[in-house]
């Protein structure tokens, strides 16, 4: 009889284990707008592993640091997001709650299927009337190797050329996001029209090496500078007509390089900030929350909390001081140890701390090459209403006739035509990048040096 009981207990334990494995999907309510989240839970050697997908935000396979399933209770921790999930398996559903930075949302999960990536109509199609070459080059300052693709137009050249620099977060050479590949689309469009293009994997991505954990925008600028030097030394390239295109954070990095290197022939900035990171994130967070249907009370609550942390960052002399003061603030808010570590680890990380405090004004002022600055009117991440006036002030105060500003109607941060500009739209929009942006880039680049 005892053996039978043990067998039944073992059977039920194995059955429960099988039930928790799979792709679990659910939605959280963001003040009237639904946001789908999905966890892919798998058996592992010492328990379970899991990843998170948030398709509408272009987040896929985000690692879950810790996954514990015991007595039908599921607990998952995502340190990088300052988030966690706690739920109970009840039949064929998990009933629980998703928490991020102190805010809790009911999130019930049911098994589903992971959708296959969507094909994008602007993905380049053969035949290609240019040559694509896999290349590597070295950042001599730090010794890391960058891998990329150089597309070279047909003909003898020498050709004008452009380095592409991605936005924040490690991305591959195509700046791939939600199955959109904007840098591949840009490279294809330009190289079909006589402009060579070098796009490369960010350090720590794809074929590129380099330290990422402690790297800042300044470190990434030396990767971009290495790409610039590589292009200038190619026989097919006109060394006097090599420029840099940067998207988002890349629109800060390209000015960093141009400030150091007067040989940079031109810049293109796609949604590049003209104010420091604190100001960018204040406006960004409020705009996105409103677009997601949050009430003004929730927007104000979130803004006040973030402002207190930003004030600490702004007033601090270094990351150590910021770390200490942030911990004191969060303790006063009643944060537990785990949430404190997550929040401080994000806010006082080397990259974030540098980004929040860095003001690009000086580099913009010291850059004298022609620069085309494009912003979408519905960009909610780097708002045109905030950054174009900042560029205009720089032009007025410093006589920067080399800067050309354009606000493009109805375009979001990815320069897609959109309805609201919310990041939740990115994945649903078929367009990767608007044709008028591609045309503006070609016209500007081909006009330099002629």
Secondary structure, DSSP 4 states (H G I P E B T S, - for coil): -HHHHHHHHHHHHHHHHHHH-EEEEEEEESSS-EEEEEEEEEEETTEEEEEEEEGGGTEEEEEPSEEEEETTEEEEEEGGGTEEEEEEEETTEEEEEEEETTEEEE--EEE--PPPPPP-TTS--SPPSEEEEEEEEEETTTTEEEEEEEEEESSS--EEEEEEE--SS---TT-EETTEEHHHHHHHHHHTTTEEEEEEPPTTSTT-----TT--HHHHHHHHHHHHHHHHT-TTEEEEEEEEEEETTHHHHHHHHHHH-TT--EEEEES--SS-HHHHHHHHHHHHHHHTT--HHHHHHHHHHHHHHHHHHHH-SSHHHHHHHHHHHHHHHT--HHHHHHHHHHHTSHHHHHHHH--THHHHHH--SEEEEEEETT-SSS-HHHHHHHHHHHHHHHT-TTEEEEEETTB-TTS-B-SS--GGGTTT---SS-HHHHHHHHHHHHHTT-
